[in-house]
Amino acid sequence: MLLSVQKITKQFSVQRSLLGRPTAFVKAVDGVSIDVGAGEIVGVVGESGCGKSTLGRCAIGLYEPTEGAVFWDGLDIQKISEAKKKSIRRKFQMVFQNPYASLNPRQKIGDILREPLEVHGLLESSKRSGFVKELLDQVGLSKEDVDKYPHEFSGGQRQRIGLARAMACQPDLIVLDEPVSSLDVSVQASVLNLLSHMNRHRGIAYLFISHDLQVVGYLSQRLLVMYLGQVVEAGGTDEVLGNPRHPYTKVLLAASEGKGVKIEGEPPNPAQAPSGCPFHPRCAFAEERCRKERQPLLGNENGRKVACWKWDQL
């Protein structure tokens, strides 16, 4: 397994005493597990603030989990040496949501793409410039773009540059954090097609994070639905989208299909999470048990998992 996230929790302090000691915490991710195999595309979807991006940052090693473990190629990244972590980090890359903030405006594109090669000691220095031009060509940009600055490109082009930077290290897996959310629909399609092409022809695996079920459904083979830091439904993408069993997934899918459905109320404050099922304050099917007890994420032999007491009645 390329990536294995095992029951991780990530909490942040949201309040401190006069002495600077944390006095209140919020769980951005709460007991989430996820595996991504070679060449696999796994989607993670949910509303803004549900913990998707924090999960991705924990998976890539940018955040250290408060609890649980993250394994790269079977190695616990919290227990290996920094030298060993650096040697395998190039295999696990990330493309960030904002293409305008993720590129250094003072660096030329060629320098941005050469940097990871230099950091990881990849290729002879004389071959790096040629390799950078090949990368630009692979993501649909011109080889002459090496001497341009980020402000000379559109949002879609900048996201392609971000993907080229991630690909520079020839990774096995890329975490994609809302890679097309800030792009126009037509530009979204071109970036998604590029991602699909790279998966098919180079075997790169993706952990694809998005709030848009339709976008995730286009690429992913398996899907996890998150709400308030927890996974509430998981399974094959076609199964989850074709027959959603959790009330949250149902309304999320209906809303994404433009059926005029919206989820009642606002997501609870993570610092004051409700007891029982985290979705019960907004759920039309909630009963007393839902308010008191949290249903574990239970599954069947087909890998379908649902965290709802009434999932088989809906």
Secondary structure, 3 states (H helix, E strand, C coil): CCEEEEEEEEEEEEEECCCCCEEEEEEEEEEEEEEECCCCEEEEECCCCCCHHHHHHHHHCCCCCCEEEEEECCEECCCCCHHHHHHHHCCEEEECCCCCCCCCCCCCHHHHHHHHHHHCCCCCHHHHHHHHHHHHHHCCCCHHHHHCCHHHCCHHHHHHHHHHHHHCCCCCEEEEECCCCCCCHHHHHHHHHHHHHHHHHHCCEEEEEECCHHHHHHHCCEEEEEECCEEEEEEEHHHHHHCCCCHHHHHHHHHHCCCCCCCCCCCCCHHHCCCCCCCHHHCCCCCHHHHHCCCCCEECCCCCEECCCCHHHC
